[in-house]
């Protein structure tokens, strides 16, 4: 009986993953409206901060690259960038948006199970995805695993301001349509989330705007 339940649970999770990917495949064609028009001020500040976090010799992994908003900012600042996303259409859009950068490799990948060896990357980036994850702590373990000793893990997310909640039409629409928003963070709870996960040197850069965001920067556990 237990084996049958495990198989059913695995099947359900696989079906959910397929549904999630198909939704983001549909969103890919319009997502840049949100990036460059609806939440342009926040994202411009985000890109400006992100591009200062890399060294020319860095080998970088970016998870949940979406349409390539941060990919374009990271690529000129590092030696090599592997940009991944769960959605094939997001990857195709990112390839088109980043076609002038020759040091980027793109791949469809599941952030929950990264097919990279331990301690591969100097910097590991996960952009605006932590709030969508069923088990964010498992994903943190994966990001930590592929990060080199003395490397950095950089994770951005959107911040929920209660007084602005009704105005966040774009996020509300996606949330209702996909049912994927598993976490909601304030500026203070976001930093605490990583402390609770075992990181002791967490730095957060908070960015206000129509839909605010925060950049969490931390060293690999045990460094």
C-alpha positions in Angstrom: 0.0 0.0 0.0 2.8 2.4 0.9 4.6 1.7 -2.4 1.3 2.4 -4.3 0.9 5.7 -2.4 4.5 6.7 -3.1 3.9 6.1 -6.8 0.7 8.1 -6.8 2.4 10.9 -5.0 5.3 10.9 -7.6 2.8 10.9 -10.4 0.9 13.8 -8.9 4.1 15.8 -8.5 5.2 15.1 -12.1 1.7 16.2 -13.4 2.0 19.4 -11.3 5.4 20.1 -12.8 4.1 19.6 -16.3 1.2 22.0 -15.6 3.6 24.6 -14.2 5.9 24.4 -17.2 3.0 24.7 -19.6 1.7 27.9 -17.8 5.1 29.6 -17.9 5.4 28.5 -21.6 2.2 30.5 -22.2 3.4 33.5 -20.2 6.7 33.7 -21.9 5.4 35.7 -24.8 4.1 38.5 -22.6 6.4 38.4 -19.6 8.6 41.2 -20.9 5.7 43.6 -20.6 5.9 43.0 -16.8 9.7 43.2 -16.8 10.2 46.3 -18.8 7.0 48.3 -18.5 4.8 47.4 -15.5 7.7 46.9 -13.0 10.4 48.7 -14.9 11.7 50.8 -12.1 12.2 47.9 -9.7 13.8 45.7 -12.4 16.2 48.5 -13.5 17.5 48.9 -10.0 17.7 45.1 -9.6 19.9 44.8 -12.7 22.1 47.6 -11.6 22.8 45.9 -8.3 23.2 42.4 -9.8 25.8 43.3 -12.3 28.2 44.5 -9.5 28.2 41.0 -7.8 30.4 39.2 -10.3 34.1 38.9 -11.2 35.5 38.4 -14.8 36.7 34.9 -13.9 33.4 33.7 -12.5 31.7 30.6 -13.8 28.0 31.3 -13.1 24.8 29.2 -13.0 21.5 31.1 -13.3 18.3 29.2 -12.4 14.9 30.4 -13.5 16.4 32.8 -16.0 12.9 33.5 -17.5 13.2 35.7 -20.6 16.8 36.7 -19.7 16.4 40.0 -17.8 19.3 39.3 -15.4 21.1 37.0 -17.9 21.9 40.1 -20.0 23.3 41.9 -17.0 25.4 38.9 -15.7 26.9 37.7 -19.0 29.2 40.7 -19.6 30.5 40.5 -16.1 31.6 36.9 -16.0 33.7 34.3 -17.9 30.9 31.8 -18.5 27.2 31.7 -17.7 24.8 28.7 -17.9 21.3 30.0 -17.9 18.5 27.6 -17.1 14.7 27.6 -16.8 11.9 25.0 -16.4 10.0 26.5 -19.4 11.1 25.7 -22.9 9.5 28.9 -24.2 11.2 31.0 -21.6 14.5 29.6 -22.7 13.7 30.3 -26.4 12.8 33.9 -25.5 15.9 34.3 -23.4 18.1 33.0 -26.2 16.6 35.6 -28.6 17.0 38.4 -26.0 20.6 37.5 -25.3 21.8 36.6 -28.8 24.6 39.2 -28.7 26.3 37.5 -25.7 28.5 34.6 -26.8 29.5 33.3 -23.3 26.0 32.0 -22.4 24.8 28.4 -22.6 21.1 27.8 -22.3 19.3 24.7 -20.9 15.9 23.5 -19.8 16.5 22.4 -16.2 14.6 21.6 -13.0 15.8 23.7 -10.1 14.8 20.9 -7.7 17.2 18.5 -9.3 20.2 20.2 -10.9 22.3 17.9 -13.2 25.6 19.5 -12.3 28.4 18.2 -10.2 29.1 19.4 -6.7 31.1 22.6 -6.3 31.0 23.6 -10.0 30.1 27.3 -9.9 31.6 30.4 -8.4 28.2 32.1 -8.3 24.8 30.5 -8.3 21.8 32.7 -9.1 18.1 32.0 -8.7 15.9 34.9 -9.8 12.4 35.5 -8.6 11.5 31.8 -8.1 11.8 31.0 -4.4 8.2 32.1 -3.8 7.0 29.5 -6.3 8.6 26.5 -4.8 6.9 23.7 -3.0 10.0 22.9 -1.0 12.3 25.9 -1.1 14.7 24.4 1.5 15.4 21.4 -0.8 16.2 23.9 -3.6 18.5 25.8 -1.3 20.3 22.5 -0.7 20.7 22.1 -4.5 22.0 25.6 -5.0 24.4 25.2 -2.1 25.6 21.8 -3.5 26.7 23.1 -6.9 28.3 26.3 -5.4 32.1 26.2 -5.0 33.6 26.8 -1.6 34.1 30.5 -1.0 31.5 31.1 -3.8 28.3 33.1 -3.5 24.6 32.2 -3.7 22.4 35.1 -5.0 18.6 34.8 -4.8 16.1 37.4 -5.6 12.4 37.5 -4.9 9.4 39.8 -5.0 8.2 41.3 -1.8 4.6 41.6 -0.7 3.5 44.9 0.7 0.2 44.4 2.3 -0.9 48.0 1.6 -0.1 47.5 -2.1 -1.5 44.0 -2.5 -4.6 45.0 -4.5 -2.5 47.0 -6.9 -0.3 44.0 -7.9 -2.6 42.9 -10.7 0.0 41.1 -12.7 1.2 38.9 -9.8 -2.4 38.3 -8.6 -3.4 37.2 -12.1 -0.6 34.7 -12.4 -1.1 33.5 -8.8 -4.8 32.8 -9.4 -4.2 31.2 -12.7 -1.4 28.9 -11.6 -1.8 28.5 -7.9 2.0 28.5 -7.6 2.8 31.2 -5.1 3.8 29.1 -2.1 5.7 31.7 -0.1 5.1 35.4 0.6 7.9 37.5 2.0 8.3 40.9 3.6 11.8 42.5 3.6 12.4 41.3 7.1 11.0 37.8 6.8 13.0 37.2 3.6 16.3 37.6 5.4 15.1 35.5 8.2 14.1 32.7 5.8 17.8 32.2 4.9 19.0 32.4 8.5 16.5 29.7 9.4 17.9 27.7 6.5 21.4 27.7 8.1 23.1 30.7 6.5 24.8 33.1 8.9 26.2 35.8 6.6 23.1 36.8 4.7 23.2 40.3 3.1 19.9 41.6 1.6 19.6 44.5 -0.8 16.0 45.8 -0.7 14.6 47.5 -3.7 11.3 49.4 -3.5 9.0 50.0 -6.4 5.6 49.1 -7.8 6.3 45.4 -6.9 9.4 45.5 -4.6 12.1 42.9 -4.6 15.0 41.9 -2.5 18.4 40.4 -3.4 19.8 37.9 -0.8 23.5 37.2 -1.0 25.2 34.6 1.1 28.2 32.3 1.2 28.1 28.6 0.9 27.1 26.9 4.1 30.2 26.0 6.2 32.5 28.6 4.6 
